[in-house]
């Protein structure tokens, strides 16, 4: 009876390399920055509207800084997963070649 174990390792290698590619590409997709439109109605509210607008802009700056840190963490996490899956795929290929060489 022939030993078809190498096909299992080939399947695992393909699976791991696909996941490595997927996570590498997924890490390149950032969450887009948040933005608000300025209200063009001047004169309505005066100083209170100005303070509200300033507070809104401060919120947008803080929120975008948070999104930037989340994007960086997501990129690092996806890249680490891609490297791990790539190494797993390499180990699967080495195992397959060892089985084939042992015949």
N, C-alpha and C positions, 0 to 999 in steps of 0.2 A: 504494500500500500504506500502511495506517495505521500510525502509530508507537505501539506499545503499551509503550514504555519506562517510562511513568509507572506502569504496574502493578507493575513490578519495584521502583520506589522506594516505592510504597505497601506492598508486601510487606515490604521492609526496614524501613520506618517501624513497621509493626505488630510485626515481630519485635523491634526495639530497644525499643519502648515496653513490650512484654510482659516482656522481660528486666529493664527498669528497675523495673517493678512487682514482679516476682518477687524481685529482690535487695533492694528496699526492705522488703518484707514479711519476707524471710528474716533480715534484720538485727534484727528485733524479737523473734526467738526466742532467748532466752538459755539457756545451760547452767544447769540448776538447781543450787543449792548442795548440797554434800555434808554429810551428817549421820550420826552414829553414835548408837546408843541406849546409854544408861547401863545397866550391869549392876546389877540390883537386889539381887544376892546380897551383902549386907554381911558383913563378918567373914572372908570367905574370902581369905586372902592378906595382910590388914592393910595395912601400909605399902607393900608392893610393889604391891599392887593399886591403891592410891591414886596412886602415882607413875606406874603404867601408864595409869591413867585420865587423869591430868594431861597426860601425853605425847600421848595420843590426842586430847584436846581441843586441844592446841597444834597438832597435825598438821591437825586439821579447820579451825582458824582460818587457818593458812598456806595450806592447799589451797583454801579458799574465797576467800582474797585472790587467789590465782593465777587461779581461775576467773573472778573479777570482772574482772581485767585482760584475760583472754582474751575475755570477753563484750564489753568495751569495744572491743578491737581488731577483733573480728568485726563489731560494729555499724558502726564507722568504715569498715571495708573494704567491707562490703555497701552502705553509703550512697554511698561514692565510686563503686562500680561502677554503682549505680542512676543517679547523676548523669551518668556517662559514657554509659551506654546512652540516657538521656533526651536528652542532647545529640546523640547519633548519630541518634536518631529524628527530632529537629528538623531536622538537616541533610538527612536523607532526604526529609522533607516539603518543605523548601525546594527541594530538587532537583526533586521532582515538580512543584511549582508553577511553577518556572522552565521546565520542559519543556512544561507545559500553556500557559504564557503565550507561549511561542515559536511556537506553532502559527499 
